[in-house]
Amino acid sequence: MPEPLRPKIKVWVEFLKEQVGTPDKDTFLFGHSIGSQTILRYLESLPEDTKIGGAVFLAGWVHLSEEANETKEDAEIAKPWLQTPLDWVKIKSSANKFIGIFSDNDRLVPISDAKIFESNLGAKTIIEHCKEHFSGSSGIKELSSALEAVLELVQEKL
């Protein structure tokens, strides 16, 4: 993604649009953390008659913990992502299925956000135990639930 240390909604959504090209029922997206936010906002921007196959959100968030804002700059970067409302109805209508994967000890994303994905998108949610924010720095080298989630989306299409 462009400017990974200073992500901006418009820049990231436009970049994702370029990467996807023409989305359709054979389009499946997978995002981690702010990448999930980007996918949500991308789906929100799709024309009314466009629908993708599905999306998997790993540590996707709507809220962030205080710990996520380690510096004043972190808080400024997160602010537009947190304060720009999401059109959940439009997002839900833009994909056939959603799966969210969350960790019960993620210090950045409140576990309560899993319920937000469930209630607003009808997302299937998976709660992993002690996987923190699913980063390599927390020792995670593989995550079978992520692979299974992607396969579930694709197999439903077949």
C-alpha positions as CSV (number, residue, x, y, z in Angstrom):
1,M,0.0,0.0,0.0
2,P,1.2,3.5,-0.6
3,E,2.6,5.5,2.3
4,P,2.2,2.5,4.8
5,L,3.3,4.6,7.8
6,R,0.8,7.4,7.0
7,P,-2.3,5.6,5.5
8,K,-5.0,7.9,4.2
9,I,-8.5,6.7,3.3
10,K,-8.8,8.1,-0.1
11,V,-5.2,7.1,-1.2
12,W,-5.6,3.6,0.1
13,V,-9.1,3.0,-1.3
14,E,-8.0,4.4,-4.7
15,F,-5.0,2.1,-4.7
16,L,-7.2,-0.9,-3.9
17,K,-9.6,0.0,-6.7
18,E,-6.6,0.0,-9.1
19,Q,-5.4,-3.4,-7.9
20,V,-8.8,-5.0,-8.1
21,G,-9.8,-3.6,-11.5
22,T,-13.4,-4.6,-12.3
23,P,-14.8,-6.3,-9.2
24,D,-17.3,-9.2,-9.5
25,K,-18.6,-12.3,-7.8
26,D,-15.1,-13.9,-8.3
27,T,-13.4,-11.2,-6.4
28,F,-12.4,-12.1,-2.8
29,L,-10.6,-9.7,-0.5
30,F,-8.5,-10.3,2.6
31,G,-7.4,-7.5,4.9
32,H,-5.5,-7.2,8.2
33,S,-6.1,-4.3,10.6
34,I,-6.3,-1.0,8.7
35,G,-6.4,-3.1,5.5
36,S,-9.8,-4.3,6.8
37,Q,-10.9,-0.7,7.2
38,T,-9.7,-0.1,3.6
39,I,-11.8,-3.0,2.3
40,L,-14.9,-1.7,4.1
41,R,-14.5,1.7,2.6
42,Y,-13.7,0.2,-0.8
43,L,-16.9,-1.8,-0.7
44,E,-18.8,1.3,0.4
45,S,-17.6,3.0,-2.8
46,L,-18.8,0.3,-5.3
47,P,-21.7,1.1,-7.6
48,E,-25.1,-0.2,-6.4
49,D,-25.1,-3.1,-8.9
50,T,-21.6,-4.4,-8.1
51,K,-21.1,-7.2,-5.7
52,I,-17.9,-9.2,-4.8
53,G,-17.7,-12.8,-3.6
54,G,-16.6,-12.0,-0.1
55,A,-14.1,-10.6,2.3
56,V,-12.1,-11.8,5.3
57,F,-11.1,-9.3,8.0
58,L,-8.2,-10.3,10.2
59,A,-8.1,-8.0,13.3
60,G,-10.5,-5.7,11.5
61,W,-11.6,-2.7,13.6
62,V,-14.1,0.0,14.0
63,H,-12.6,1.2,17.3
64,L,-9.1,1.1,18.6
65,S,-7.8,0.8,22.2
66,E,-5.9,3.6,23.8
67,E,-2.8,1.4,23.5
68,A,-3.1,1.7,19.7
69,N,-2.3,5.4,19.9
70,E,1.2,5.1,21.3
71,T,2.1,8.5,19.9
72,K,0.3,11.7,19.0
73,E,1.1,11.0,15.4
74,D,-0.6,7.5,15.7
75,A,-3.7,9.2,17.0
76,E,-3.7,11.7,14.2
77,I,-3.3,9.0,11.6
78,A,-6.2,6.9,13.1
79,K,-8.5,9.9,13.6
80,P,-10.1,10.0,10.1
81,W,-10.4,6.2,9.9
82,L,-12.2,6.3,13.3
83,Q,-14.3,9.4,12.8
84,T,-15.5,8.9,9.1
85,P,-18.8,7.0,9.4
86,L,-19.2,3.7,7.6
87,D,-22.4,3.0,5.5
88,W,-22.9,-0.6,6.8
89,V,-26.0,-1.2,4.7
90,K,-24.1,-0.3,1.5
91,I,-21.1,-2.3,2.6
92,K,-23.2,-5.4,3.4
93,S,-24.9,-5.2,0.0
94,S,-21.5,-5.1,-1.8
95,A,-20.4,-8.7,-0.9
96,N,-22.0,-12.1,-0.6
97,K,-20.2,-13.1,2.6
98,F,-18.0,-11.8,5.3
99,I,-15.8,-13.5,7.9
100,G,-14.0,-11.8,10.7
101,I,-11.1,-13.2,12.7
102,F,-10.3,-11.7,16.1
103,S,-8.0,-12.4,19.0
104,D,-9.2,-12.4,22.5
105,N,-6.0,-10.6,23.7
106,D,-5.5,-8.1,20.9
107,R,-4.1,-5.0,22.7
108,L,-5.1,-2.7,19.7
109,V,-8.6,-3.9,18.7
110,P,-11.3,-4.4,21.3
111,I,-12.9,-7.8,21.1
112,S,-16.3,-6.1,21.1
113,D,-15.7,-5.1,17.5
114,A,-16.4,-8.7,16.5
115,K,-20.0,-8.1,17.5
116,I,-20.1,-5.0,15.3
117,F,-19.0,-7.0,12.3
118,E,-21.6,-9.7,13.1
119,S,-24.5,-7.3,13.6
120,N,-23.8,-4.9,10.8
121,L,-22.6,-7.4,8.1
122,G,-23.9,-10.7,9.3
123,A,-20.2,-11.7,9.4
124,K,-19.2,-15.1,10.6
125,T,-16.7,-14.4,13.4
126,I,-13.9,-16.6,14.6
127,I,-12.3,-15.8,18.0
128,E,-8.7,-17.0,18.3
129,H,-7.1,-17.4,21.7
130,C,-4.0,-15.4,22.5
131,K,-3.0,-14.4,19.0
132,E,-2.6,-10.7,19.9
133,H,-2.8,-8.6,16.7
134,F,-1.8,-11.5,14.4
135,S,1.6,-10.0,13.6
136,G,4.9,-11.8,13.0
137,S,6.3,-10.0,16.0
138,S,3.9,-11.9,18.2
139,G,5.3,-15.2,16.8
140,I,2.6,-16.1,14.4
141,K,3.9,-17.8,11.3
142,E,0.7,-19.5,10.2
143,L,-2.9,-19.1,10.9
144,S,-5.1,-22.0,9.8
145,S,-8.3,-20.1,10.5
146,A,-7.4,-17.5,7.9
147,L,-6.7,-20.1,5.2
148,E,-10.0,-21.9,6.1
149,A,-11.9,-18.6,6.0
150,V,-10.6,-17.9,2.5
151,L,-11.3,-21.4,1.3
152,E,-14.8,-21.2,2.8
153,L,-15.6,-18.1,0.7
154,V,-14.2,-19.6,-2.5
155,Q,-15.8,-23.0,-2.0
156,E,-19.3,-21.5,-1.5
157,K,-18.9,-20.0,-4.9
158,L,-18.2,-23.4,-6.6
